[in-house]
Amino acid sequence: MASHIVGYPRMGPKRELKFALESFWDKKSGAEDLQMVAANLRSSIWKQMASAGIKYIPSNTFSCYDQVLDTTAMLGAVPPRYNWTGGEIGFDTYFSMARGNASLPAMEMTKWFDTNYHFIVPELGPETKFSYASHKAVTEYKEAKELGVDTVPVLVGPVSYLLLSKPAKGVDKSFSPLSLLGKVLPVYKEVVAELKAAGASWIQFDEPTLVKDLDSHQLQAFTQAYTELESSLSGVNVLIETYFADLPAETYKTVTALKGVTGFGFDLVRGSKTLDLIKGGFPSGKYLFAGVVDGRNIWANDLAASVSTLQALEGIVGKDKLVVSTSCSLLHTAVDLVNETKLDDEIKSWLAFAAQKIVEVNALAKALVGQKDEAFFSANAAAQASRKSSPRVTNEAVQKAASALQGSDHRRATNVSARLDAQQKKLNLPILPTTTIGSFPQTMDLRRVRREYKAKKISEDEYVKAIKEEISKVVKLQEDLDIDVLVHGEPERNDMVEYFGEQLSGFAFSANGWVQSYGSRCVKPPIIYGDVSRPKAMTVFWSSMAQSMTSRPMKGMLTGPVTILNWSFVRNDQPRFETCYQIALAIKDEVEDLEKAGINVIQIDEAALREGLPLRKSEEAFYLEWAVHSFRITNCGVQDTTQIHTHMCYSNFNDIIHSIIDMDADVITIENSRSDEKLLSVFREGVKYGAGIGPGVYDIHSPRIPSTEEIADRINKMLAVLETNILWVNPDCGLKTRKYAEVNPALTNMVAAAKLLRTELASHK
């Protein structure tokens, strides 16, 4: 019985890659230093899997930024603006595509399916020339081989790569990148030839788009691609890997009939119906890589349940053709439980991070061939039982309150236009009001203060004094810039989800449970292990303090229930919507306490609403219904004069715009600039939107400072499709990761652009 891992986290157990990348970007270290850290991480990952007994160990899943960007580099598909002139793609071109540079914007970044990982979207057009321009896959295969580890090189499959691409700037939006399939396949053939020459006996093609609802033309492309690659692939075993959901029945039929393919990998955690498809027929003589260990969550596997699933599969595909695997890459989970000092023993016994999942995969493979580790299995069974019966998990009052929400509709009593009138009388804002999304730069000093307070090195009084000074500085800065609706800058917050989770019951926190979000950015998702409630107010103290420093409106800043849910490791012992309703009730209490404290503008961020959308159309309506309902629950009790904002980022919203309208927020700020203003097209197509809206006027994920003219031009594009009286002017996202040297001039230009247009609009009256 063999074992396989789809992919592994690349940041390192203590975020070694993050610090190496940031040091390199800040020019504090050179390319050699970065390469050395990367090589050490790869080597330790391969050796760790080899010593755990994993047979099929992946290579080329490590990346200095993103695996899709690595594929763009491999194919030489560099957008012309980066002035790449050929040859092997180096860090300069690579990181310019990822992050932009002083003169050029970055490529678009968007969510990787329904995860919190972001990939860099390829920009393709009929003129795109492909050439083999990054030999990374082969180099890393050879690197592992020199260490004595024979790996399975992993490539993003050609069809998924094209389906995840978008038409380049200036290319007709109707252009289909899939039409370039014939042009990318020759590069894939070159890569395959080199891998074979280097001694690779297996190659894994990740084709995750197979789990989506594909039309017949898209499905046909898979048959075409692998038929054309078949002769190049002879003499090497080919694994087609899918993940994140069930395969539609028609797709399953097409995939399992692909020529020249040796094995198929399926997610049997999120794709439980795929089991029925396999039972209904699996091609004889092919390998089944059964993804029974969850790559998306941190709960210990129920080994006994997995063994019975695997035994059923063994009866269908045969013992020698069944491979125990993870449901997807472990990129989406935390790295190693060994580094956890904060978690208590009971909760720790319920968990498995990536390093522990490797051990689980191998233990399952051994159990199937009669080498069951009895002690390991009985400890696992005891942990499963303790989690089911622990009194920490259940709070009956919370369960009752949450289940009472189902089936009813929670909305504010008055419609949005009447509310906006009432709010305008109270707030008296100019047209094109300016605001920011919430956070201001988190300086080294600020992080040090929070660290010292957590470590009890400074008193609460000293901590409050330091945070108060920071808030005061941020308030004064915004007043000097003449911003209309202020924020307190969130200096007391480490992370927009962790901050709230730490104050809610039912949450646990890791010390090093970091997960890559994009590039060097990592998040540390809270662990929701039990019923959620709010013991006391969470933000009222700081928001009231900030409001007392200014006569301008001060936004109370909250994270919404859907985002807290989607950015946490969520308990898997009850439906997700039940947990979401519990969080919504806790946030509702906070909203009402902020209102009582005199906060008239409250922002409830739902940055992650879109990313929780199921990958299959048939499941979307149910998700959107409870997700939107959860948001409305949080603010259905406030007065008309209290203005409710929400914020969303990095997602394609056009297909869910009606659900966004149904959220019934007074103002929505939304990422717009990096995705090439796709958002505005929905309004051009005639969708009527009566609430306030602030499509971001500049990209905060790049150090670039936009000019007043550029921002004014952006606002004018918005005014072409949106009513003047509903448009807000704001950046794309929070400013936490930026430096003040970038933030001050960018916001200065933003306010100047808004004032310029106010003057122009007034002169046209």
N, C-alpha and C positions, 0 to 999 in steps of 0.2 A: 504494500500500500504506500503510495507516494504522497508527498506534501508540497504545497506551492503557496507562495505569497504574491499577490497581484502587484504590490508596490509598497514602498516604505517611506515614512516621514524623512525629510531631508534637512530640517533645521538643526538636528542634533539634540541630545537630551537636555542640554543647558543653553539652547539657542546659539550654538557656536557659529552657525552659518550667518545668522542675522547680524551678529556683531562684526564678523569678518566683512560682510557686504557693506555695512554702513561705514566701517573704517575705510574701505576701498573707495566708496563714493565720496567720502569727505577728504580724500587724498591724504589720509593719515597712514595708509599702507599701500603696497603695490600689488600688481596682478599676481606675482609669485606667492605673496602671502595668502591671498584669497584662494589661489589654486591649491596651496598646501593644506589649508583648513578643509577644503572640499574633498581632497584626496583622502585625508585622514578619516573624515566622516564616512565616505564610501567604503573604505577598507574595514572600518569597525562594523558597519551594517552587514557587509557580506560575510565577515567572519562570525558575527553573531548568529546569522541564519544557518551558516554551515555547521557551527558547533551545536546548534539546537537540533540538527538532523533534517533540516528542510532540503528536499531534493531539487525542486525547481526554484532557484533563487533569481529574482529579477535584477537586471542591470539596465542602465539608462533611464531609471525612474528618478535618479538624482537630478536636480536642476539648480542653477544659480538664480533662476527667477521663475520659470514656468515651462511645463512640458510642451505646451502648444507653441509657445515662442521658440522652443528648441527645434520643433518640427519646421517652423517657418524658416529658421536658420539652416536646417538640414536641406530644405528645398530651395534655398537662395531666394525666397519670396519677399525680399526687402522692399518696402515702399520706396519709390524714387526719391522722396524728399530727404532720405537719410544719406544720399550721395554715395552709396556703396558701389565700389567699382569692380567688384569680383574678388576671387580668392577666398580663403577660409575666413569665415565671419569671426571677428574678434570681439572682445568685451565692449569696445567703443560703440560699434554699430549695434550690438546686442542690447546694451543697456540704454542706448538712445531710443530704440524701438519700445523698450519697456517703460522708460521713465520720462522720455522727452529730454531735451537739453536746453541751454539758454535760448536758442533760437527756434527750436522745432518742437511741436507738440508730440506727445507719446501716442502710441496706437491705443485704440479703445480697449477697455478692460471690462469684462462682464463675468457674471457668475457661471461657474462650472456646473451645469445642470442644476440640481436643487441643493447644492452644498454651499458652504460659506467660503469656498475657495474661489479665487478669481483667475481667469486666464486672459491672455492677450489675444485679442481677436485678429486673425489674419485678414489683410486687406488685399483683395484680388480683383483683377480685371482681365479683359480679353488680351491685353498687351503684356500681362505678367509673364516674365521669362523665368523658368525654373532651372536650377543647376545644383549639383551636389556641393553644397557650400559649408557644411559643418559635419565633420567625421566623428562627432561626439559618441554616437552609439557604438561604433567600432572601437574607438579609443578606450571607452569604459569597459567594454567586453574584454579587451586585451589586458587592461589594468587588473581586472578581477582574476583573469587567468594566471597572471604572473604571481598573484597571491595564493595560487592553488585552488581558486574557486571557479568552477565552471558555471556560468550563469545563463539565464534566458534573456537575451536583449529584448527590450520592450520598445515598440514604436507606436505612436498614435497612428491608427490605420488611415489609409488614404481617403476613404469615403467620409469617415467622421471628420477628418481635418477639413475637407471641403464644405461639408454641411455646417460646420461651426464657423465658417468664414463669412465675410460680408463684402459687398462690392466696394472697391477702393473709392477714395474721393474723386469726384468728377466722372465716375462711371455710372451709367444708367442704373437706377435702383432695381430695375427688373432683371439685371444681369444675374445669371445663376453660376456661382463658383463651381458647382458640380460639373458644368460643361468643360472644366479644365482637367477632368479625370485623366484623359489620354495624355495630357502633358506632364502630370506629376508622376505617373507610374514608371516612366523610365528612370527617374531618380530613385524611387523605391527599389527598382531592380538593381541599380548600382550598389545601394546600401546592402541589400540582401547578398549580392555576390561577394562583397567585402566581408560580411559577417560569416558567410560560409567558408571563405578562404581562411578566416581567422580561427575556424574550428567550431563555430556555433552549431549545436545540434538541434536547438529549438529556437524559434523566434515568436514572440508574442505581439500580436497586433491588437491594440485596444480600439474597439469599435463601439463605444458607449452609445452612439446615436441610434443603435439598433433597438434600444428599449423605447424609443419615441414612436409616435404615430406617423409612420412614413407612407408617402404615396407610392404607387406602383413604380413610378419613374425612379424615385430615390432607392427603393428596394432593389430594383433592377441593377442599379449602379454597383451594389455589392457583388452580385453575380458577375457582372462585367469585369470588375476590378480583380477579383480573385481568379477568374478564368484567365485573364491576361497575365497575371503574376504566376500562374501555375507552373510553367516550365522553369522559371527562375527559382521557384521554391522547391523544385524536386531535389531530393537528397537532404532536406532539412525538415524537421517537424514544425508544423505551424499551429499555433494556438490563437483562436479568435476569442478575445475576452470582452464580455459585456458586464455592465453593472448598473446599480441604482434602481432597477425596477424589473418587472416582468417583461418578457418579450411578447409582443402580440402574436397570436397563433400563426398568422400568415408569415410573419417575419421568422418565427422559429423554424417553419417549414423551409423557407428560403435559405436560412443560415446553415441549417444542418445538412443541406444538400450542396453546400459550396465545395467546389473542386479543390483538390490539393491541400485540404485542411485536415490536420491530424486530431485536433481537440477543440472543445468548446468550453468556455468558462461562463458560468451563470451565477448571478446573485440570488441565492436561495433564502436570504434574510428579508430583503425588501421585495423579492420576486417570488413570493410563496406559490403563486399560481403556475410558475414555470415547472414546478415539480409535477403537476398534472400533465403538462405537455410532454415531459420526459417519460412519464409513465405511459403516455399514449403512443410512444415510439421514439427510439433514439437510434441513430445509424450504427449498425454493427461494426465492430472493429475500431471505432473512434473513442478517443479519451473524453471523459467528462470531468472537468475541473469544477468541483462542487463547492460553491462559496457559502459555507455554513457558519463561518466565524465572522461576526459583524465588524466590518471595517469602518463603520460610521459612528460607532458608539463605544462607550467604555465599560459596559457591563460584562462581567465574566460570562463566558459561554455556558449554557446549560448542556454540559457534556453528554449527559444521559439522553437528552432529547436529540442532540446531534447524531449520536451513535445510531439511534433508531432510524433517523432520516437516511443516514449513509448506508445502513444495512439494506433498506428498501431499494436504494439506488444501485447497490452492489448486485442485487438480484436482476436488475435490468441491464446494466452495462458490463457486468463482470468485474471480479476483484482486481484483475491486472490493468483494467482501463479506468478505474475510479481514482481520482486524485483529490485529496482534501485541501481546500483552499479558503482564502478570505473572500468575503462578499464583494470587495472592491479594494482599491489601494488603501493601505493603513495611513496614508497621508492625512486622512480626515480625523484621525484620533490622536491622543496624546502619546508621547514617546515611551516613557518607562516609569512604572509604578515605584521602582526602587528609589527614585529621587523624591518620593513623597514623605514629608515629615509632618505635615499639618493634619493629614487625614487620620481619624481614629481607626483602630483595628477593625471594628465591626464594618464600617463603610468600606474600608480598604479591601476586606475579604470579598466584597461584592463586585470588585472592579478588575478589569484587565486592560492595560494600555497596549500599545503596539508590541513592545518586547514580550509581554505576557501572552499576546494573541499568537505569536510565533510558536510559543511553547504549547498553547492549546491545539493549534493546527497539528503539530507533530504528535501530541498525546492521542488525538483522535485517530490519526493515521496508524499509530502503533496498536491502538486498542482493536482496530478492525482486523489486524493480522494476529490477534491473540497475545499481544504484548502489552496488555492493559496495566497502566501504573495505578495500582489499587489505592495507594495513599493519596495520589493526586486527585483521582476520581471521587474518593470519599470526602476529601476536604472541599471539593467543588460542590458536592451534593449538600454538605452541611451549610455552606455559604448560601446556596439557593434557598434552602429551608429557612435560614435565619432572616433572609431578606423578606420572604413572604410573611413571616410572623412578627417582625420587629414592630413594637409600638411606635417607633419613631416615624414610621412610614405613613400611618393612617391618622387623620383628624376628622372625626365624624361630622363635626359642625361644618367644616369646610366642604366635605363631600356633599353634604345636604344642600348648602347654599349654591354650589356650582351646578348640581343637577337640577335645581329649581329654575335655572336660567334657560334651559333648553326649551325650544318650542315657543318662546315668547320673543317679542321684538323690542329692543331698547333703543329709543331715539329721543333726541331733544324735541320738545313739543312744537317749536316754531321753525319755519323753514329758513334756509340759509340766508336768503336775501334780506329778510326781516331782521335776522340776527346781525348781519353785517352793518345794517343801518344803525341799530342800537349800539353796536360796538364803536362805530365811527363817531357817534355823538360823544361817547365817553373818552375815546382815545385821541380823536382829533388829529389824524395822521394826514400828511400830504399825499398827493397822488404819487405813484411809484415809490411807496415807502421802502426804506432800506432796513435790512436786518442781517444777522449772520445765523448760522445753523445751530450754534450752541457752544462748542468748545473753542478755547483760545490756546496758543502754543503752551505745551507742557515743558517748561524749562528744566534744566538739570537741578536747579535749586529747589524747584517745586517737587520734583520726584524725590529728592533727598529728604525734604521735610516730611512727606508722606511715609517714606521708609522709616525715618527715625521715630515718628509717632507710632507706627505699627510695632516697631521693635522696643517701644517704651523708653526710648532714649531722650525724648522730650515730653513735657507734660501736656495735658489737654489744653491748658491755657496758652501755652507757647504755640501749640499747633493752630488753635483757633485764631490767634493773633497773626500768625504767618499767612494763613489762608485769607483772612480778612484783608490784609495788606494787598494781597494778589488780586482779590476781587475789586478792591478800591482802584487799583492801577488799571484793570481792564475796563471798569466803568468809566474812568476818566478818559482813557484812550478813545473809547467809543463816542463819548460826548465831544471830545476834541475833533474827532473825525466827522461829527454831526450825523451819526447813524440814528435812525428814528426809533426802532424797537431794539432794546439792548438785551444782552445776555450776561450772566455772571462769569462766564468763561470756564466753569466746571473744574476749578483747580483742585477741588477735594476728591475728584473722581479718577480712579485708575482706568476704568473701562466702562462703557455705557451699559453693559449688562451686569458685569461683576459687582459694580457699585450697588446696584439694587438687590441683586441676589444675596449679598452679604447681610442685608438688612431684612430679608424675608425668611420665614421658616420653611423647612423642606429642602433647603439648598446646602450643598457642601462645596468646598473649594480646595483645589490642588495648589501646591507651591510651584510646580514646574509642568503643569499639564498644558503646555503651549501647543497651539495648532497653527499652521501657516494659513494666512488669509490671502496675501499676495506679496510677491517679492520678499522683502525682509520683514514685512508686517505680520506679527503673530497675535493671536488672541488666546485667552485662557478661559475656555467656556466653563461656566458654573455647572455643577452636577445636580440635577433635580432628582432627588431620591424619594421624596415624600410629598404629602399634601402641602400646598403653599398658602401662607397667610402673612399678613403684615402686623407684627406686634406693635409698632409705633411709627409716627411720621418719619419720613426718610430725607426729605429735601426742604422742608418748610423753613428750618432755621437759616440755611444759607440763602434761599431765595428772598426771604423777608429782609435779611441783612442787606442784600444787594439792592432791593427796591428802596430801602431807606436811604441809600446813597445818591439817588437820582429822582428827578421829577418825571423823567421819561418812563414809558412802560418797560417793565423788566419781565422777560419771559421766564416762567417756571419751566424747568427742563426735566422731562421724564422719558423713559424708554417704554414703548408700548408692549402689551402682553405677547403679541405674535412674535415680535423681535426677541424678547427675552426667551421665549420658547425656542425659536429657530436658531438662536445663537448659544444655546445651552446643550449639554448632553442630557437628554430628556429620559426620564424613567420609561421603561418599555413594558411595564406591567399594567398599564391602562391606556385607553386611546388618547392621542395627543390633544384632541379638542377638550377633553376633561381637564387636563393640566392647564390648558390655555385659559379656560373660563375661571379657574382658581386664581391665576395671575391677574386676570382682568379685574376681579373683585378687589384684589389688593391695591391695584393702581387706581381704581375708582375711589377708594378711601383717601388716597394721597391727593388726587385731583381736587376732591371736595375740601380737604384741609388747606390746600394752597389757596383756593378761592376764598375761604374764610379768613385767611391771613392777608387778604387784599391784593393777591396776584391776579391781574386781569387778563393776562395772556399766558396760556399754558400750552407748551409744545409736547406732544406725545409721539415720539419718533417711532415710525414703523418701517425702518430701513429694510427689514428682512421680509416684509409681507410677500413680495413677489417670489423670493427664492424658495419659499415653502410650497409653491404651487406644484402639485404632482406632475410627473412627466407625461402621464397619459391623460388625454382630453376627458375621458369618461370619469375621471376622479376629481377634476378641477372644481366643478360646481359645489360639491360638498365642502371641500377645503375653503373656498372663498366665502361660502356662507358662514361658517363658524369663525373664520379669521376676521372678517369684516364685523360680524356681530360682537366679537370680543373687543374690538376697538371701540365700538359704539357704547358698550357697557361702561367703559372707563369714564365717559364724559356725559352720559345721558342725564345726569342730575344737576348740571350747572345752569346758571342764569344765562339769559340771552346776551347780556353784556360781557360775559366772559368769552374771550376769543380762543378757540381751540385750533392750534396748528398741528400739523404732522409733517414728517420729513421722510423721504424715500430716496435711496441711492442705488446706482449701478444695476439697473434692471431695465428690461424692455417692457414698458408699461402699456404699450398701445393695445395689446390684446386683453388687458384687464381694466381698461379705463372706466368701464361702467361700475365695476366693483369699487374702484377708488372713489368715484362720485358717491357711491352708496355708503362709504365710510362717514360721509356727512360732516367732514371737518370744515372749519371756517376758512382756513388757509392751508395750502399744501405747498411745501418747498420740495423741489425734486431735481435730481441730477439730470443735467441736460448737455453740458458743453462737451464732455469727452465722448459721448455717444453721438456726436455730430448732429445734435439737435433733432434726433429722430422723434423725440417727444412731441415737438411742435406739429409734426405731420398729422397727428391724430386730430388736432384742432382744425387744421386746414381741411380735413375730410368732413368737417361739419359737426363734430361732437360738441354739444353745447355744455359749457362748464360755467356755473354761476358763482362758485366760491372763489376766494382769493387763491392766486397761484404764483409761485416764485420759481420758474425754471432757472436753474443755476446759471450765472453769467460768466463764471470762470472756473477752471479745473484746479482744485486745491491739491490734487495728488501729484502735481508737477511743481518744481520750484520756480517755474516761469512766471513773470509778473506781466499781466495783460495791461495794455494801454487804455486810457480813457476812451479813445476812439473805438478801439476793438470792442470794449464793453458796451458802448453806446450803440454800436452796430448790432450787437447781439440783442440788445433790448428792442431796437427797431424791428428786428425780425420777429420778435415776440408780439410787438404791437400790431404787426400785420395780421395776426390771427387771434389775438386776445383783446378783450375790452380793456381800455386804459384803467378803469376804476377797480379792476380785480388783480392787476399785475403788481407783484412785489419784486424787489431787486435784492439778490443775495448770492453768495458763493454756492458752489455745488454741494458742499459738505462741510463738516466741522473742521476747525483749523488746528486741531490738537497736534498733528504731526509736522506742522510747518514751523518756520522760525519767524520771529518778529521782523527781521530784516526783509522778509518776503511779504508778511501779512500787512504791515503798515502801508507800504506803497500800493499794494493790490487793493486794499479797502479804500484808500484815498482816491484811487482812480475809479473805483466802483461808485462811491458817493458822488464824485464829480460828474460821472456819466449820467447818473440819475437826475442831478440838478440841471445839467445841460438839457436833457430831454424835457424836464418840467418846464423850463423856460421856453423851449421850442413849442411845446404843446399849448402853453398859455398864449403864445403869440399867434397861434392858428385859430384861436377861438373867435 
